[in-house]
Amino acid sequence: MTTAPTPTPTPTSAPVLEAKGLVKVFGRVVGLNDVDLTLYPGEVLAVIGDNGAGKSTLIKCLSGALVPDQGSILVDGSEVNFKRPQDAREAGIETVYQTLAVAPALDIASNLFLAREIRRKGVLGSVFRMLDTGEMKRQAADHIKRLGISTLQNINQAVETLSGGQRQSVAVARAGAFGGRVVILDEPTAALGVRETGQVLKLVRDLRDQGLGVILISHNMPNVFDVADRIHIQRLGGCAGVITPQSHSMEDAVAIMTGAKKLVAEAR
């Protein structure tokens, strides 16, 4: 049984991130099999798929954590070769993994500038390597205000005292502050309550509204259909199709993901 073809969206700009023919093999296990992906500025692209479908492998290739065996990755139309996550960050791609990678003992401002600390000017910074904590706090407060995160009131508060949703907000705010082009979010609402999930989804929309390209990996179908502009479906290491919340239902997405249905054509 097949689903109807998806109407091809009309992008208003060139892709900010593209993957063409990505292949990644782990011994005899094929992690990715000729996968294409296209992300536009100001778009939320959800990536869904069952366990073992290749979602994590795809995201790790896009974020520099893995090097694909074949295929190419393009940022703003230019081919890039990421050898490490730092290469992707320098290209404007920030990733928030489920583990969040926050330092619980440090305050919110210090976490936002983790590994990007601002040093004092002159000899104090260059020789004595003293940090400009005041400037980091000022910029951190500006970033949080710009994103409209009302749950983080005290920039000096230690992250270990925050709730799960607030910690997720800190990690997303850090990605939004330094992700000049793309923010990748890996299961950002996992283990969160209803209220905190709503706050994180608002952050996703805010990042999109600022013109960033957002890749959202999630198993939560209501969340995906709530915020995604397009949905990339992974199955058995390959792309089973790309749909939109307007053209297909959640039941269709699950059926394509499990192989019960196949797409006649996919949106690009």
N, C-alpha and C positions, 0 to 999 in steps of 0.2 A: 504494500500500500504506500502511495506517495503523497506528499503534501504539495500544495500549489506553489508555483514559483514565487520567490520573494521579489517585490518591486525594488529595482535598483535605486538606492538613494542618490540624491544629487548633492555632492559635497560642495561647500562654498569656498574651500581652499585646498591646497595640496596636502597630502598626508604628512604628518609630523614624524611618524614611525611606520616602517614597513619591514616585513619579513617575507622573503621569497625562497621557496623551496628548501626550508630548513630540514635537515636530517641530523639526528643524533642517535648513535648506537652505543649500547653498553654491552659489550660482548655479543651474545646472541639475542639480546633484548633490544627491540627497536623502540626508542623513546619518542622520537619524532620521525614521521615519514612524509617528506615533501610538503611541509606545512607553510601556507601563506597567511599573512595577517596584515591588516591595514588599519591604522589609527589616525584620525583627523584631529586637528586642534579644536578645543571646545566640545569634545565628544566623550561620552562614557561608553567604552566597549567592554561588555562583560565576557568573560571566558568561563564556560561551564563544561562539565564532563564528569564521567564516573571516575572512581579511583583507578589509576593506571592508564588514564586516557592521554596523558602527556601534558597536562596543564602546567605542572610544576617545572617540567623540563623546558617547555616553551618559555615560561617566564624567566627561568634562570638563564636561558640563552639571550633573551632580550635585555637582561639586567647585568650581563657580564659575569655571572656566577659560573656559567658553563660556556664552552666554545663549541659551536655546532660543527659537525663533521663536513657538512655540505650546506650550500645555500648562502644567502646574503642578507644583511641587515642594513637598512638605510634610515638615516635621520635627516629630515628636511631635504630628502632627495639625494643625499650624498652617502655613499657606502662607508660603513664603519667596521672596524674589527676590534670588538671588545675582548680583551684578554683577562680582565679582572673587573670587579664591580666598580672600582674607582674610575675606570675608563668610561663606563656608562654614566656615572654621576657627573663627570666632567662634560659629557655630552648633553646634560640636562635631564637625565632619567633617574628618578628616585624611586626606591622600592621599599614598601613597608611589609615585612613578613609577619606571620602569625606570632612569632616570638617577640616582636616589637623592637628588640634591641635598644631598650632604654636602660639607663643607670638609675635604679631605684633610690639610691642614697643622695643623688644630686637633685637640685631644684629644677623647675620647669625650664627656666632660661638656659641653664647649663646643658640640659638635655637637647634643647633645640639647636645648640651650637656644638654638640658633641662631635669631636674630630674636626671642627671648623672654628675653633675658638679664636676670638679676636684679641690680639695682644696690644698692649699699650704702645703708644707712639714713642719714638726715640730710643734711647739707651735702655730704658726700663723694659721695653718689649723685645728689642733685638738682642740685648746682652743678658739681662736678668730674666727674660721670658715671662714677664708678669702679664697676667690677663687683664683685659679691660672689662671687668664684670659689669660696670655701670652701663657701658655701651651695649653689651650683650643683653642685659635686662631691658633696655629701652627698645632695641630692635625686636626682641622676643615679644614684648607687649604689643608692638605695632603689628607684627605678623598675626598674633592671636586676634587682635581687634579687627584686622582686615578680613580674616576668615569668619568673623562673627561667632567665635567660640565663647559663649556666655558661661560655660561651666567651669572655666579656668579663671578664677578671680585674682588669685595671689600668685604672682610670677615667682615668688621666693619659696613657694611650697614644695616640699620634697615629693618626688614622684611616688615613692613608696606609700604615701598617705592618700593617694588618689584612688578612685574606683576604677574598675576595668575599662569603662567607657571613657573616663577622663584620660587614662593612660593611652588609650587608642587615639584620642584627640591630640595628645602631645606628639605621638609618632606621625600622625597624618599632617599636623601643622608643620612639623620639621620637613616632611617631604614636600609640602606645598610651598614652604619658604625657599627651598633650594632647588626644587625640580623646575627648571626653567622651561621645559617642554612637556615632559611626561611624568605622571605619577602612577606607579603600579601598586595596587593594594591586594594583598593576599588574605582572603577571608577576614576582612576587617570587622565583621559583626559576629564572629564566632564567639560563643559563650557570653554574649551580652544580653541584657534584659531588653524589654520592648522600648523603654524610654531612651536608654543609651544607644540602642540600635538606630533609633530615629535621629539622634544627634549626629552619629557617624554618617548616616546617609545624607543628612543636610550638608555635612562637610564635603562629601563627594560632589554634590550638586554645586557647591560654592567653588570648588576647584575647577569644575567644568565651566562655570560662568565666568571665571577669570581667564578662560581661553586655553587652559591646559588640556592635554589629552590624558584621559584616565582609563587605565585598564583595571577592571574589577574582577577578581577571581572569587567565586562564591558558589556554595551549594544551596544557598537559600533562594529559591525561585521567586517568592514574593518580593524580596529585596532586589533581585536582578531585574524583574519586570517593572519595579517601581522607578529605578534610576537609570537603567541602560538605554542608550540610543540604538545600539545594535548588539547582537549576541553571537559570539563566536563559539561554535560547539565542537569540542574535541571528542574523538572516539577512536580507540585503539591506535593511538599515536598519530592519527591524521585528523584533518579538519572535515567534519561531517557536514558543514554548512554554516552560513551566517544568516541570521534572521533578525527581525525587529519585533518589538512588543506589539506593534500595530498589525503586523502581518500574520503572526502566529500566537497561539496561546501557550500557557505553561505546560499544558498536556502535550502539545505538539513538540515543545522543546525537550521534554523528558523522553518522548517517543523517538525523536531523532537521536538523542544522546544514547539511548539503549539499543538502537538499531531496529526498532519496531516500524519506523517510518524513514523514508529517505527523501531528501530534497531534490526536486527536478532541477532547480537552479538556485544559486546562492547570491546574496547581496554583497556587493563590493563597493 
